Amino acid sequence: DIQLTQSPSSLSASLGDRVTISCRTSQSISNYLNWYQHAAGRAPKLLIYGASTLQSGVPSRFSGSGSGTDFTLTISNLQPEDFTTFYCQQSYSPPRTFGQGTKLEI
Amino acid sequence: QVQLQESGPGLVKPSQILSLTCTVSGGSITSAGYYWAWVRQHPGKGLEWIGYISHSGNSYYNPTLKSRVSISPDTSKNQFSLTLSSVTAADTAVYYCARERLQYQVAHMDVWGKGTTVAVSS
């Protein structure tokens, strides 16, 4: 199975800040990397797929980059609704696997 | 607009079978190019992929659950179901169903149900 390691596990930031979350995979997965946002008590929400393609309807303050084994999610101009948990996930091969999550705290 | 809704018992006894159903509206589970997945989240933990089934009925399961899990379609009701046998307290979680879509050659889960909480307890 492909292992995903996110860092940091938690992150403190303020409204209007710019933050980056890293995801490293145990083997090269080209660009088969997705990012999700998960607010407590709600369904996970797809933000980015294919490492850098913004899902329809997702604000442009979210962006993704990377390929191979190293990927980054960047969130600019943090808004109150962004203080949730973020997960990376690989779709290079089954079983699909997720990173352990990064909790963004105000 | 495709929507997914999970349903099933909120409480299951240890050693019994957990059965959940995901009802799909606004789209067909037999449409080509889609996989129908189950994902769970243990209390206070991250997301765990359980498995998926394709539009044609092919399935793949998480190896850690493979001996206990089954995902099956009901095309007449446009639903797909999760069955997990021999449950223990470790199967207590919020269970989500999701649609995995292939877009620009990258698969991703773009539609999710709201989730259903299942507790395993006597």
Interface residues (C-beta under 8 A of the other chain):
Chain A: D1 N31 Y32 N34 Y36 H38 R42 A43 P44 K45 L46 Y49 G50 T53 Q55 Y87 Q89 S91 P94 P95 R96 T97 F98 G99 Q100 G101
Chain B: A37 V39 G46 L47 E48 W49 G51 Y52 Y60 Y61 N62 P63 Y96 A98 E100 Q103 Y104 Q105 V106 A107 H108 M109 D110 W112 G113 K114 G115
